[in-house]
């Protein structure tokens, strides 16, 4: 029942006005940039992305090694 209620609440419509289209400011990003926190955020995202790439490459090497071992057994 909770999931049904949540799904219904998530579908509420908000009217979009011309003022919304004219607004080009992103307050959260401006605040983070002014305090220098945006660079911390970008750094964390880069660390996570690089970690994912390293993990993928390491896993690929292990799989390639296992495939070679299987090929040699046949």
C-alpha positions in Angstrom: 0.0 0.0 0.0 2.9 2.3 0.8 4.4 1.9 -2.6 1.1 2.7 -4.3 0.7 5.8 -2.2 4.3 6.9 -3.0 3.7 6.3 -6.7 0.6 8.5 -6.6 2.3 11.3 -4.7 5.3 11.2 -7.1 3.0 12.0 -10.0 1.7 15.4 -8.8 1.9 18.0 -11.5 3.4 21.4 -11.0 2.4 24.2 -13.3 5.3 25.7 -15.3 5.1 29.4 -15.9 6.9 31.8 -18.3 9.0 33.0 -15.2 10.3 29.4 -14.9 11.6 29.4 -18.5 13.2 32.8 -18.0 15.1 31.7 -14.9 18.6 30.7 -16.0 20.2 30.7 -12.5 21.1 27.6 -10.7 21.3 28.7 -7.1 22.8 25.5 -5.7 25.6 25.5 -8.2 26.3 29.2 -7.7 26.5 28.8 -4.0 28.8 25.8 -4.2 31.0 27.6 -6.7 31.2 30.7 -4.5 32.2 28.6 -1.5 34.7 26.5 -3.5 32.8 23.3 -2.8 32.1 22.7 -6.5 35.8 21.6 -6.9 35.4 19.1 -4.1 32.3 17.7 -5.8 34.1 17.5 -9.2 37.1 15.8 -7.5 34.9 13.2 -5.8 33.1 12.4 -9.0 36.4 12.0 -10.8 37.8 9.7 -8.1 34.7 7.5 -8.3 34.9 7.5 -12.1 38.6 6.6 -12.2 37.9 3.9 -9.6 35.3 2.4 -11.8 37.6 2.4 -14.8 40.4 0.8 -12.8 38.0 -1.9 -11.4 36.7 -2.6 -14.9 40.2 -2.9 -16.4 41.4 -5.2 -13.5 38.3 -7.4 -13.9 38.8 -7.6 -17.7 42.4 -8.7 -17.2 41.4 -11.4 -14.8 38.7 -12.6 -17.2 41.1 -12.6 -20.1 43.6 -14.7 -18.0 40.8 -17.2 -17.1 39.8 -17.5 -20.7 43.4 -18.3 -21.7 43.6 -21.0 -19.0 40.3 -22.5 -20.2 41.6 -22.4 -23.8 44.8 -24.2 -22.8 42.9 -26.9 -21.0 40.9 -27.9 -24.1 
